[in-house]
């Protein structure tokens, strides 16, 4: 029986989501020959953390489902033991990249990768705290059903369980490294108000994540497609496609990985949306098979985003995302050119080749990013109000933001090089806090 890790990283109140993902864990154990480790990585504090702990304890006990609710202190304890065992240079920097002070979408998922490995799980299945499941005929539509149908199988075997197979025969012996889908509901990036205020400005702001060299038509197509997921598509029947999956069709709230996440981490950049999407691009570029399904999750906005501090924090994360794309587009182009040479003869990742590409990108001329920031500042000022206030923040932090974007890539290259020993150390490290390692697994 294989073990799987169903994980929910969170830094916001989401007790209802914890209960719902508990139902998905029970569904997985009840319908597949798996042992499910439900891993809640909780960065909240005080009453919210207490509420989450109560929700986790309230998940009904079912056979082959184990619930792990770890706060940041427990996560730090685990990481310190792993880093010490891995005997890496710059251990304090590695710890900071794995558990930074700021919000990091990549770092929280990297922690799930390591803890999932420590729990003996072969695959990892991620959900988000600001999402919920579609419901059809009174029953939730759980993505884990399609994930466990295909993840880890040879593509030739997985082909028998999908609706459509667009994969070339040359990939038949490779394992299915990723199974995922998208979302319906609100935009994945909270810029809907900008779209309502001024569509031209919305276009200018969203198009900034495209390579500067793209044509106007290509940028328009990207803007029309960006951050919308599956739109308003409602689930009726399953449809699955075995393919080299387009990253634009998949969202990190609805994803599963096998093998690849043990070989390459996600970028640990702080306060940068999209920093956790790297593996989606890698899986496609490296010609690893994936399965795209249509069990889309429902995305919604939390109340915190509607506040002025939440607004400023979120738009800063968007600005840093735009700046990161100078470097990531370079890496994506290099990976797309390398294709299957990114893998060894066992279809395993060559991580040092990826690290070299990432480090090379940090040497790029920042002139394009300077123009991106200037364009962002102009657009936000035109919108007035709190958008103009945010434009002033960009102006004041311009040099710092440009430096951070470059340093983020250097940090990512360092973490890629450290990932193999970190993963190996995790597999022999008990993820439970030391005080509880000899007691009952807490629920």
N, C-alpha and C positions, 0 to 999 in steps of 0.2 A: 504493500500500500504506500503510495507516495504522499508526501507532505506538501501542502501549499500554504503560502502566506497571503492572506487577504488583509490589506493594510489601509488605514485611514490616518494620514497625518493631519493635524489640526492645530490652529492657534486662535480659534474662535469658538463661541458657544455652539454646540451641535449635538445635544443629547439625543434628539430625535433621529439624527443620522446614525449615531452609534447603535441605537436600537434597530434601525432598518438594516444596517450592514450585518448585525447579528443574525437577522433573518436570512440574509444572503449566504452567510457562513453555514447556517443549518441546512439550507437548500443544497449547497454544494456537497456537504457530507451525506445528505440523504439521497442524492441522485447519482453520485459518482463514488468510485472506490478511492477516496482521499481522506486524509486527516487534515483538518483545517486549523491553522493558527491565525486567529484574528488579532492583528497587531494594531493597537491604537497608540500613535506617537503624539503625545499631548504637550503642547507648549503653553497652555493656559495656566492660570494661577487662581488661588483663592476659591471663592464660591463656584466659579465656572468649572474649575478642575474637580471640585467635590461633586458637582452635578454630573460630570462625565464619569467619575468613578462609580457613582450610584447607577448610572445607565449601563456601564460595563458589567457591574455585578448583577444587574437585573436581566441580563441576557439569559434566556432559559437554557439550562444545562441540557445538552443533547450529546449523544455519542459522537466521538471523534471531532469535537470542536473545542478548542482551547483558546481562552481569551486572555490577552496580555495588554494591560493598560500601563504605559510607561510615561511618566513625566520627564521633564528635562534633566532633573537630577539623576534619575535612573539611567537615562540615555547617556549622560556624561560619564557616569561610572562605568558603563559597558565600554564606551569608546576609549576611555583611558586605559582599561585593561587590554583592549585589542591593540591599541597603538604601542603600548609597552611590549606586548608579546611580539608584534611585528618588527620591533627594533629599527624603526625608521629614523632617518635624519630629520631634523626640524619637527619633533613630535608636537610641540606647542602649536606650530602653524597648522599641522594636519588636524589637530583637535579643533582649531578655530574654523577651518574649512568645513569640517563635518558638523559642527554645532556653533555657528556664528551668532553674534548678538542680534543682528538684523534678520529680517524675513528672507529666507532662501528656499525657493521651491525645489531647487536641485538638491540642496543639502538634506532637507527633510526626507526626500525620497532615497538618497544615498544611505541614510541611516536605516531606512527600511530594508534596503538591499542587504546590508551587513547583518542586521538582526534577523532577517528572514533566513539568511545562510546559517546563522548560529542556531536557529531552531530546526535546521535540517531540511528546510523547504526547497524544493526543486524549482518552483515557479513563484513569481510574485504578481499579485493582482491589486492594482491601486484604485482607490476611490477618493473623492474630495468631500470636504465638509459642507460646501455650498452647493450640493447637488442632491437629487433624490431620484427614485426609480419611477419609470412610467408604470401605470396600472392598466391592465386589460382584463375585463370580466372579473374585476375584484381581486386579481392576483398581480403582485409586482413582477415586472419583467427584469430578471436578473441577468446581467452580462456574463456572470461566471458560468452560466450554462454553455454558451458558445466558446468561452475561453477554455474550459476543461475538455470540450469536445475535440480540440485541435492542438493545443499548446504542447510543444515538445515532440510531437510525432514527426516522422519523416514526411516530407511533402507528398510523396507518392501514396502514403497511407492516408494522410489527411484529406487527400483529394476525394476519397469515397464519402466523406462526411460533410461536404460543402455543396452549396447550390450551383456554384460556378467556379471554374478553374481557368485562370488566364495565365498561369505560370508556365514558362518555357520548360520543355522536358529536361534541359541541362541542370535544372535546380531540383530535380525529383528526389535526390538522395540527401538533400540538406534538411535540417530540422526546422520546424515552424518555431521561429524565435519570438514572435509577437502576435498577439490576437487583440484586436481593439475595435472600438467604434467611437462615436462622437457624442454630441449632446443636442438637445432641443431646448427652446426657451430663450432666455435673455442672452445677449452677446457675451462671449467669454471674456472680453475686455470691456470695462465699464466706460464706454464712450458713446453710448446711445444718446445721451443728452446733446453731445456735440453734433451728432447727425441731425437731430431735430432743430438745432439752432442755426446751423449753416452747413449745407452739404458740400459746398466747395472747400471749406476749411477742413471738414471731416476727410474729404478725399486727400487733401494735402498732407494732413497729419498721418493718416493710415498708410499712404503711399511711401512714406519715409522708411518703412522697413524693407522695401524692395532695394535691390542693387541700384545704385545711381545710374548705371549704364543702361538700364532697361528702357524700352520704348514707352511712350505715353500710353499706348494701347495695352501693353502688358501690365503696366501699373494700375490702369483702370480695372482690368480683370482681377488683379490681386485684391484691390480695395473691395470690389463687389463680393469677393469670396471670403475675405478675412473675418475671423472671429464669429462667424455665423453658424458654425457646426452644420447640423442637418436641418437648420431652419425650424420650420414648424411641422416637420414630418412626424406623423403619429404611427407608432408600431401597430401592425396588424398581424403580419406573419414573418417568420424568420427568413432572412436572405443572407448568405455568406459567400464570400469570394476569396479563393486562394490566389495570392498575387504577391508581387513586390509592391507593398502597400504605400500609397501616396500619403506622406505625413499630413497633408492638408485635410485628409478624411478622418483623422483620428485625434482624440483629445486625451490628455493625461488623467482626466477624471474617470476614464473608461478604458483601461489598458492592462495588459498582462505581458510579462516577459519570462522567457526561460533561457538560461545559459548566458545570453549576451550581457545581462546586467551584472553578472559575476566577473566580467572581463573588462568592462568599460563603465566608469561612473558617469553621473550627470554633472554639468558645470555647477560649481558651488557659489556662483555670484549671488550677492545679497541685493534685495530690493530691485529685482529685475524679473518682470514677467517673462514667460517663455524660456527661462533658463533650464527648465526640466524637459525640454522637447528634443534634446540632442539625439537620443537613442532612436527616436522615430525616423530621423533622417539617416542615421547610421545603418539601421536595418535595411532600408531601401537601397542605399548607395552600395552597401556591401553584398547586395544580391541575396540576402537572407529571406526565406519565405515568411509571409505573414498571412493572417486571415482577417479580413474586414467583415464585420457583421453589422446588423442594424438595430441592436438592442440599445438604442441611444438613451443616455441619462438626461434628466431634466436639470438644467442650470438655473440658479436663481441668485439674486443679490442679497447679501446680508445688510442689516441696518447700518452697520459701521461704515460702509462705503458711502452712505448718504450724508455723513457728517463732514464738516469742513476739514478736520484733520485726516479723516479717511480719504477724502477727495484728493488732498495734496499728496498723501502717501502713495495712492494708487497711480496718479499721473506721473509721479517721479519714477515709479517702477516701469511705466510705459516708456518714458524718455530713456531710461537706461536700457530697455529692450531695444529701442531703435538704434542706440549707439552700439550695442553688442552685435548687431547684424553686419556691420562692416567686417568684423572678424569671422563670424560664423558663415557668411556667404563664401568667404575665401576657403574655409575648411570644407564646406559642403561641395564646392566645385572640385577641390582636390580629391575628396572621397569619391565623388561621382566619376572622376577620371580613373581612379585606382580600381574601383569596383571590386571584383572577386579577389584581387590581390591583397585586399584588406584582411583576408582570411587565410589560415593555414590549410594543409591538406586534410584536416579533420573538421573543417568549416568553423574553426575557432578564431576569434579576433586576434589580430596582431596589434596589441595596444600601443607598443612603442611607435609604430607607424602613425597612429592617431595623435599621440603626444607630439611628435615632430611637426605634424601639420598645424596643430593648435599653437605650438610655440612659434612657428614661422609666421602665423597670422598676427601675432603681437608686434611684429616688426613693420606692419603696414603704416603708410603715411596717414596721419589722422585728419588730413585736410577735408576728406569727405564727411567725417563726423562733425567737424567744425561747421560745415554748411548745414548738416542735419540740425544741429542745435539752433543755429540762427533761424532756420525755417520754422522750427517748433516755437521759438520765442515769438516770432511775428504772428503765427497763427493764433496762439493763445492770447496775445495782446488784443487782437482784433475782436475776440469774443467778449472781452471785458469781464467785469466782476471778479469772481474768484479765479477764473482762467487767467486774467491779467496779473493777479497776485502770484499765481504759479509761474508765469513768465518771468517775473522778477526773481523768483527762486532759481530758475534756470540760469539767468544772467549772472547771479552772484556766485553760483557753483560751477560755472562753465569749465574752468581749468580742472577742478577736482573731478567732475564727471568724466571728462575725457581721459584723465589718468586712471580712474577706476575701471573704465571699460577695457583698457589695455592690460592693467594688472589682473583683472578677472581671468583673462586668457592665460596669463602666466601661471596663475594659481591652478587653473584647470589642468594644464599640462603637468604640473607637479602632482596633482591628485591622480591623474591617469597612471603615472609612473609608480605611484605608491599603492595602486588599487590591488594588484595581485597579492602582495604580502598582507594587506589589510583584510582581504577576503579570506585568505588562508588562515590568518589568526582568528577571524570571527568564527570559523567553522570548528574551532576547538575552545571557544569561550562561551561560558554559560551566560545567556543574556539577562538572567534574573539578577536583581540586586543582591549583593553578597549576603545581606541579612536574611534573605528569603530562599537561598539556594538549597537549604536542607529541609525546608518546610513544604507545605502544600502549594501547588501552582495557584497563585491568586486569581480569583475571578471577579 
